[in-house]
Amino acid sequence: MPDMVKKVAFSWLEHSSKEDHQILAPYLAEEKERAWEHLIDLLHTQRGHEGPLLVDMYTHNLQTAAYAERDGADEETVVCALFHDVAHYVSPYTHGRVVAEMLRPFISDTNYWLLVNHTVFQSYYSAHHLGRDRHARERHLGEPWYEAAVRFATWDQRAFDPSFQVPPLDHFLPAVRRVFGRPPKF
């Protein structure tokens, strides 16, 4: 069956025309509307990759979101918790910054900086075992998002528990859709 999608005429963007962009614009708009679905797909790739951990990273993300929700966090923060480690395998050293940039158009500055720095805040619970400074987060004292990041780290560090039962991913999807349904800010 032939591809019935109308194609642009350019192979170099500099040779594109107004007509090409009229073809392209609805496609790009739909991709933006579906961005959250791509994050869900990325989350699913983390299933079954627990290594030496007691839960896989998919479960870790869901547990962090469940702890946030149980603790009364707002919906946006719960969504941030759900995706906080979604880039862990593709960018292990900068995954917080990667996911923060992915969510940035839809989240507050507080949650953006919380995501960027969540590994430093979580390291409070483990860095000393590796000879590193567990108080490294204190370099951020005075930041308006500091206390939110401390609170987030308590959920994150608990979320490796195979006995902690969490709701299924579908439970969180309405919140994800609402956060991603907001007008993006740039």
Backbone as CSV, one residue per row, in Angstrom:
resi,resn,N_x,N_y,N_z,CA_x,CA_y,CA_z,C_x,C_y,C_z
1,MET,0.857,-1.175,0.000,0.000,0.000,0.000,0.901,1.235,0.000
2,PRO,0.713,2.129,-0.934,1.578,3.308,-1.028,1.331,4.286,0.120
3,ASP,2.388,5.013,0.466,2.311,6.035,1.512,1.523,7.219,0.966
4,MET,0.366,7.507,1.553,-0.520,8.556,1.039,-0.270,9.910,1.704
5,VAL,0.717,9.989,2.568,1.034,11.243,3.221,1.739,12.148,2.224
6,LYS,1.249,13.353,2.122,1.883,14.320,1.226,3.257,14.675,1.784
7,LYS,4.251,14.658,0.921,5.631,14.898,1.329,6.079,16.294,0.920
8,VAL,7.035,16.809,1.669,7.651,18.090,1.315,8.528,17.889,0.083
9,ALA,8.876,18.980,-0.582,9.682,18.907,-1.804,11.172,19.105,-1.544
10,PHE,11.557,19.511,-0.354,12.965,19.836,-0.108,13.729,18.670,0.515
11,SER,15.005,18.637,0.233,15.891,17.730,0.952,16.915,18.528,1.761
12,TRP,16.981,19.805,1.513,17.758,20.734,2.335,16.771,21.774,2.843
13,LEU,16.793,22.060,4.104,15.852,23.011,4.692,15.949,24.376,4.029
14,GLU,17.153,24.776,3.656,17.302,26.087,3.022,16.581,26.166,1.668
15,HIS,16.212,25.029,1.110,15.473,25.013,-0.165,13.971,24.836,0.046
16,SER,13.521,24.898,1.284,12.106,24.704,1.571,11.287,25.915,1.134
17,SER,9.997,25.655,0.957,9.073,26.704,0.520,7.953,26.865,1.547
18,LYS,7.167,27.885,1.340,6.003,28.100,2.201,5.062,26.896,2.123
19,GLU,4.888,26.333,0.949,4.029,25.166,0.772,4.568,23.964,1.562
20,ASP,5.891,23.809,1.569,6.494,22.732,2.346,6.156,22.884,3.823
21,HIS,6.238,24.100,4.305,5.980,24.330,5.735,4.499,24.214,6.068
22,GLN,3.641,24.430,5.093,2.217,24.195,5.310,1.927,22.698,5.425
23,ILE,2.716,21.893,4.743,2.612,20.438,4.870,3.189,19.993,6.213
24,LEU,4.298,20.583,6.574,5.043,20.182,7.762,4.392,20.623,9.077
25,ALA,3.774,21.774,9.084,3.254,22.362,10.336,2.280,21.447,11.081
26,PRO,1.283,20.863,10.426,0.365,19.985,11.186,1.071,18.750,11.760
27,TYR,2.024,18.216,11.012,2.787,17.067,11.489,3.558,17.431,12.757
28,LEU,4.240,18.573,12.744,5.006,19.011,13.912,4.087,19.316,15.096
29,ALA,2.931,19.882,14.828,1.971,20.165,15.897,1.503,18.865,16.550
30,GLU,1.250,17.847,15.741,0.825,16.554,16.294,1.950,15.920,17.110
31,GLU,3.176,16.030,16.631,4.311,15.496,17.390,4.429,16.173,18.751
32,LYS,4.223,17.468,18.801,4.284,18.186,20.073,3.166,17.720,20.999
33,GLU,1.993,17.476,20.452,0.857,16.997,21.250,1.133,15.612,21.826
34,ARG,1.955,14.828,21.142,2.216,13.451,21.548,3.547,13.294,22.286
35,ALA,4.193,14.380,22.653,5.508,14.299,23.305,5.460,13.421,24.550
36,TRP,4.407,13.536,25.320,4.297,12.744,26.541,4.273,11.252,26.239
37,GLU,3.714,10.867,25.087,3.672,9.449,24.723,5.079,8.913,24.488
38,HIS,5.951,9.743,23.948,7.335,9.323,23.726,8.067,9.141,25.055
39,LEU,7.744,9.973,26.037,8.325,9.792,27.370,7.829,8.487,28.006
40,ILE,6.568,8.184,27.801,6.023,6.910,28.305,6.746,5.747,27.631
41,ASP,6.973,5.844,26.322,7.718,4.796,25.615,9.112,4.625,26.217
42,LEU,9.769,5.749,26.495,11.103,5.700,27.093,11.045,5.059,28.481
43,LEU,10.019,5.396,29.236,9.829,4.793,30.558,9.697,3.276,30.438
44,HIS,8.941,2.808,29.459,8.754,1.364,29.271,10.067,0.650,28.954
45,THR,11.017,1.331,28.340,12.295,0.677,28.026,13.082,0.352,29.286
46,GLN,12.686,0.908,30.415,13.405,0.668,31.662,12.909,-0.571,32.414
47,ARG,11.915,-1.224,31.874,11.396,-2.436,32.514,12.420,-3.562,32.383
48,GLY,12.629,-4.257,33.492,13.495,-5.428,33.463,14.981,-5.134,33.559
49,HIS,15.365,-3.900,33.777,16.777,-3.527,33.868,17.137,-3.161,35.306
50,GLU,17.060,-4.135,36.198,17.356,-3.792,37.589,18.824,-3.961,37.934
51,GLY,19.582,-4.760,37.186,20.974,-4.984,37.543,21.039,-5.442,38.989
52,PRO,21.902,-4.844,39.805,21.982,-5.253,41.205,20.898,-4.640,42.095
53,LEU,20.080,-3.749,41.543,19.003,-3.152,42.342,17.897,-4.174,42.572
54,LEU,17.063,-3.923,43.561,15.965,-4.832,43.880,14.730,-4.579,43.024
55,VAL,14.681,-3.437,42.357,13.592,-3.119,41.420,14.210,-2.543,40.155
56,ASP,13.491,-2.645,39.059,13.988,-2.030,37.829,13.707,-0.527,37.848
57,MET,14.304,0.187,36.906,14.173,1.651,36.898,12.742,2.085,36.574
58,TYR,12.004,1.301,35.828,10.595,1.583,35.571,9.847,1.632,36.915
59,THR,10.041,0.604,37.722,9.385,0.540,39.027,9.886,1.652,39.933
60,HIS,11.182,1.934,39.875,11.740,3.020,40.679,11.032,4.347,40.362
61,ASN,10.837,4.636,39.097,10.142,5.868,38.709,8.701,5.877,39.225
62,LEU,7.993,4.761,39.051,6.614,4.684,39.551,6.567,4.805,41.073
63,GLN,7.502,4.175,41.761,7.520,4.279,43.217,7.774,5.714,43.664
64,THR,8.699,6.395,42.990,8.975,7.783,43.358,7.715,8.630,43.176
65,ALA,7.009,8.431,42.078,5.762,9.163,41.838,4.716,8.819,42.896
66,ALA,4.636,7.550,43.262,3.659,7.131,44.279,3.985,7.743,45.640
67,TYR,5.269,7.769,46.009,5.656,8.421,47.261,5.307,9.907,47.227
68,ALA,5.572,10.557,46.112,5.253,11.987,45.986,3.752,12.211,46.146
69,GLU,2.971,11.402,45.458,1.517,11.524,45.541,1.028,11.263,46.964
70,ARG,1.532,10.218,47.581,1.129,9.862,48.947,1.476,10.964,49.945
71,ASP,2.560,11.680,49.655,3.017,12.749,50.544,2.308,14.079,50.263
72,GLY,1.357,14.083,49.304,0.582,15.284,49.036,1.215,16.250,48.052
73,ALA,2.179,15.785,47.278,2.801,16.659,46.274,1.768,17.059,45.227
74,ASP,1.965,18.227,44.639,1.067,18.665,43.577,1.262,17.775,42.342
75,GLU,0.285,17.826,41.457,0.250,16.964,40.277,1.503,17.107,39.408
76,GLU,1.957,18.313,39.205,3.143,18.532,38.378,4.366,17.851,38.977
77,THR,4.525,17.935,40.283,5.665,17.307,40.945,5.565,15.792,40.859
78,VAL,4.362,15.251,40.956,4.166,13.808,40.798,4.597,13.377,39.396
79,VAL,4.236,14.157,38.394,4.641,13.847,37.014,6.164,13.931,36.882
80,CYS,6.768,14.916,37.492,8.235,15.015,37.478,8.855,13.786,38.135
81,ALA,8.259,13.328,39.234,8.760,12.130,39.907,8.636,10.910,39.005
82,LEU,7.550,10.829,38.266,7.337,9.696,37.364,8.431,9.611,36.294
83,PHE,8.896,10.752,35.835,9.870,10.768,34.742,11.294,11.110,35.180
84,HIS,11.543,11.290,36.459,12.823,11.864,36.903,14.054,11.083,36.446
85,ASP,13.949,9.773,36.315,15.095,8.970,35.890,14.893,8.341,34.515
86,VAL,13.958,8.856,33.745,13.633,8.250,32.452,14.809,8.305,31.470
87,ALA,15.706,9.244,31.641,16.873,9.354,30.744,18.115,8.698,31.344
88,HIS,17.943,7.958,32.408,19.083,7.374,33.125,19.977,6.507,32.239
89,TYR,19.397,5.692,31.394,20.193,4.788,30.567,20.806,5.480,29.356
90,VAL,20.163,6.498,28.852,20.713,7.182,27.671,21.691,8.286,28.039
91,SER,21.638,8.753,29.274,22.536,9.819,29.717,22.795,9.677,31.225
92,PRO,23.550,8.656,31.619,23.674,8.366,33.040,24.275,9.488,33.882
93,TYR,25.149,10.285,33.305,25.797,11.337,34.088,24.996,12.633,34.121
94,THR,24.127,12.825,33.153,23.367,14.075,33.075,21.874,13.826,32.899
95,HIS,21.390,12.688,33.341,19.990,12.347,33.098,19.019,13.334,33.738
96,GLY,19.386,13.908,34.869,18.505,14.896,35.496,18.318,16.117,34.615
97,ARG,19.405,16.601,34.059,19.335,17.758,33.163,18.571,17.415,31.880
98,VAL,18.791,16.205,31.363,18.116,15.794,30.123,16.608,15.786,30.326
99,VAL,16.137,15.120,31.379,14.687,15.052,31.598,14.134,16.424,31.961
100,ALA,14.903,17.229,32.675,14.447,18.585,33.009,14.211,19.395,31.735
101,GLU,15.096,19.255,30.771,14.914,19.983,29.503,13.714,19.451,28.725
102,MET,13.483,18.146,28.807,12.341,17.557,28.106,11.019,18.069,28.679
103,LEU,10.990,18.286,29.986,9.763,18.722,30.649,9.647,20.240,30.793
104,ARG,10.728,20.944,30.588,10.802,22.377,30.899,9.637,23.222,30.376
105,PRO,9.173,23.013,29.140,8.069,23.871,28.679,6.774,23.727,29.481
106,PHE,6.670,22.676,30.290,5.411,22.373,30.969,5.482,22.446,32.485
107,ILE,6.674,22.715,33.038,6.820,22.666,34.491,7.361,23.985,35.042
108,SER,7.224,24.132,36.328,7.688,25.331,37.028,9.214,25.366,37.088
109,ASP,9.736,26.545,37.371,11.181,26.674,37.572,11.643,25.820,38.749
110,THR,10.843,25.757,39.799,11.195,24.934,40.957,11.391,23.484,40.543
111,ASN,10.434,22.927,39.812,10.556,21.529,39.402,11.651,21.332,38.362
112,TYR,11.883,22.322,37.529,12.985,22.230,36.567,14.312,22.066,37.313
113,TRP,14.595,22.977,38.251,15.868,22.926,38.975,15.955,21.713,39.888
114,LEU,14.828,21.294,40.424,14.783,20.079,41.228,15.238,18.887,40.387
115,LEU,14.723,18.771,39.169,15.120,17.665,38.291,16.587,17.760,37.887
116,VAL,17.028,18.952,37.524,18.429,19.135,37.128,19.354,18.632,38.229
117,ASN,19.016,18.909,39.466,19.909,18.643,40.600,19.513,17.456,41.471
118,HIS,18.549,16.662,41.052,18.053,15.629,41.962,19.124,14.604,42.357
119,THR,20.088,14.340,41.508,21.106,13.353,41.873,22.009,13.867,42.986
120,VAL,22.286,15.159,42.994,23.105,15.739,44.074,22.350,15.634,45.401
121,PHE,21.050,15.865,45.354,20.252,15.806,46.578,20.067,14.364,47.054
122,GLN,19.885,13.441,46.120,19.757,12.036,46.504,21.081,11.503,47.056
123,SER,22.198,12.035,46.575,23.501,11.532,47.023,23.744,11.764,48.509
124,TYR,22.938,12.609,49.130,23.026,12.793,50.579,22.926,11.443,51.294
125,TYR,22.149,10.535,50.715,21.896,9.248,51.336,22.945,8.187,51.017
126,SER,23.864,8.474,50.095,24.802,7.415,49.700,26.227,7.864,49.395
127,ALA,26.461,9.127,49.140,27.785,9.583,48.681,28.898,9.235,49.661
128,HIS,28.629,9.292,50.933,29.651,9.008,51.949,30.165,7.569,51.869
129,HIS,29.375,6.651,51.321,29.822,5.267,51.157,30.878,5.144,50.066
130,LEU,30.941,6.152,49.215,31.886,6.144,48.092,32.993,7.164,48.282
131,GLY,33.109,7.709,49.492,34.151,8.680,49.777,33.886,10.067,49.215
132,ARG,32.623,10.320,48.855,32.257,11.640,48.338,31.508,12.426,49.409
133,ASP,31.303,13.678,49.130,30.669,14.589,50.081,29.152,14.429,50.053
134,ARG,28.604,13.891,51.108,27.153,13.723,51.169,26.436,15.056,51.338
135,HIS,27.153,16.092,51.710,26.552,17.411,51.919,26.718,18.321,50.700
136,ALA,27.006,17.741,49.557,27.207,18.541,48.339,25.976,19.381,48.007
137,ARG,24.812,18.912,48.392,23.591,19.662,48.101,23.581,21.024,48.781
138,GLU,24.351,21.181,49.834,24.365,22.440,50.581,24.915,23.614,49.756
139,ARG,25.595,23.324,48.671,26.034,24.427,47.807,24.835,25.145,47.171
140,HIS,23.674,24.506,47.257,22.445,25.101,46.718,21.576,25.751,47.805
141,LEU,22.070,25.773,49.047,21.328,26.431,50.121,20.967,27.856,49.694
142,GLY,19.757,28.239,49.988,19.312,29.573,49.624,18.581,29.636,48.296
143,GLU,18.696,28.577,47.501,17.946,28.545,46.235,16.460,28.369,46.566
144,PRO,15.584,29.003,45.797,14.149,28.896,46.115,13.605,27.472,45.992
145,TRP,14.288,26.616,45.308,13.838,25.248,45.103,14.528,24.250,46.041
146,TYR,15.393,24.720,46.918,16.195,23.842,47.781,15.325,22.884,48.604
147,GLU,14.372,23.405,49.338,13.545,22.556,50.205,12.727,21.559,49.391
148,ALA,12.250,21.974,48.223,11.511,21.046,47.355,12.416,19.903,46.903
149,ALA,13.672,20.207,46.626,14.620,19.173,46.204,14.960,18.227,47.353
150,VAL,15.059,18.745,48.566,15.294,17.890,49.736,14.119,16.927,49.894
151,ARG,12.910,17.450,49.789,11.704,16.621,49.916,11.658,15.563,48.819
152,PHE,11.960,15.984,47.586,11.968,15.055,46.458,12.964,13.916,46.697
153,ALA,14.137,14.256,47.222,15.179,13.250,47.452,14.723,12.189,48.447
154,THR,13.865,12.564,49.388,13.379,11.551,50.333,12.524,10.517,49.614
155,TRP,11.747,10.940,48.638,10.939,9.981,47.871,11.847,9.136,46.983
156,ASP,12.774,9.797,46.320,13.666,9.138,45.369,14.494,8.058,46.060
157,GLN,15.037,8.344,47.221,15.915,7.389,47.891,15.167,6.192,48.463
158,ARG,13.866,6.322,48.679,13.065,5.202,49.197,12.589,4.256,48.098
159,ALA,12.658,4.681,46.874,11.963,4.016,45.772,12.766,2.880,45.136
160,PHE,13.302,2.024,45.988,14.015,0.831,45.524,13.496,-0.403,46.264
161,ASP,12.263,-0.330,46.714,11.680,-1.295,47.633,10.733,-2.252,46.900
162,PRO,11.129,-3.511,46.753,10.258,-4.456,46.032,8.941,-4.744,46.753
163,SER,8.850,-4.409,48.026,7.604,-4.661,48.754,6.634,-3.474,48.705
164,PHE,7.098,-2.336,48.192,6.225,-1.155,48.110,5.358,-1.270,46.866
165,GLN,4.080,-1.440,47.075,3.140,-1.608,45.971,2.716,-0.246,45.437
166,VAL,2.768,-0.109,44.138,2.409,1.161,43.501,1.240,0.956,42.555
167,PRO,0.520,2.024,42.306,-0.537,1.912,41.292,0.106,1.675,39.923
168,PRO,-0.654,1.136,38.991,-0.110,0.942,37.642,0.126,2.297,36.961
169,LEU,0.899,2.282,35.916,1.201,3.494,35.162,-0.073,4.231,34.752
170,ASP,-1.105,3.495,34.369,-2.366,4.131,33.948,-2.919,5.089,34.999
171,HIS,-2.654,4.826,36.245,-3.108,5.706,37.325,-2.552,7.123,37.160
172,PHE,-1.324,7.233,36.662,-0.654,8.528,36.543,-0.923,9.230,35.208
173,LEU,-1.455,8.509,34.226,-1.605,9.091,32.882,-2.516,10.313,32.814
174,PRO,-3.626,10.377,33.538,-4.424,11.611,33.476,-3.625,12.844,33.907
175,ALA,-2.817,12.702,34.935,-1.975,13.828,35.382,-0.942,14.175,34.319
176,VAL,-0.343,13.168,33.711,0.639,13.406,32.648,-0.016,14.181,31.509
177,ARG,-1.193,13.747,31.111,-1.897,14.428,30.014,-2.223,15.879,30.378
178,ARG,-2.629,16.107,31.613,-2.957,17.485,32.018,-1.713,18.368,32.044
179,VAL,-0.605,17.852,32.570,0.625,18.666,32.615,1.102,18.961,31.194
180,PHE,1.102,17.954,30.333,1.539,18.170,28.958,0.493,18.879,28.105
181,GLY,-0.722,18.995,28.625,-1.769,19.720,27.917,-1.721,21.214,28.149
182,ARG,-0.856,21.656,29.039,-0.723,23.079,29.298,-0.052,23.765,28.106
183,PRO,-0.352,25.033,27.946,0.379,25.765,26.899,1.876,25.786,27.267
184,PRO,2.742,25.398,26.344,4.172,25.380,26.663,4.709,26.794,26.871
185,LYS,5.664,26.905,27.782,6.323,28.196,27.971,7.755,28.081,27.474
186,PHE,8.204,29.107,26.863,9.558,29.081,26.296,10.342,30.269,26.764
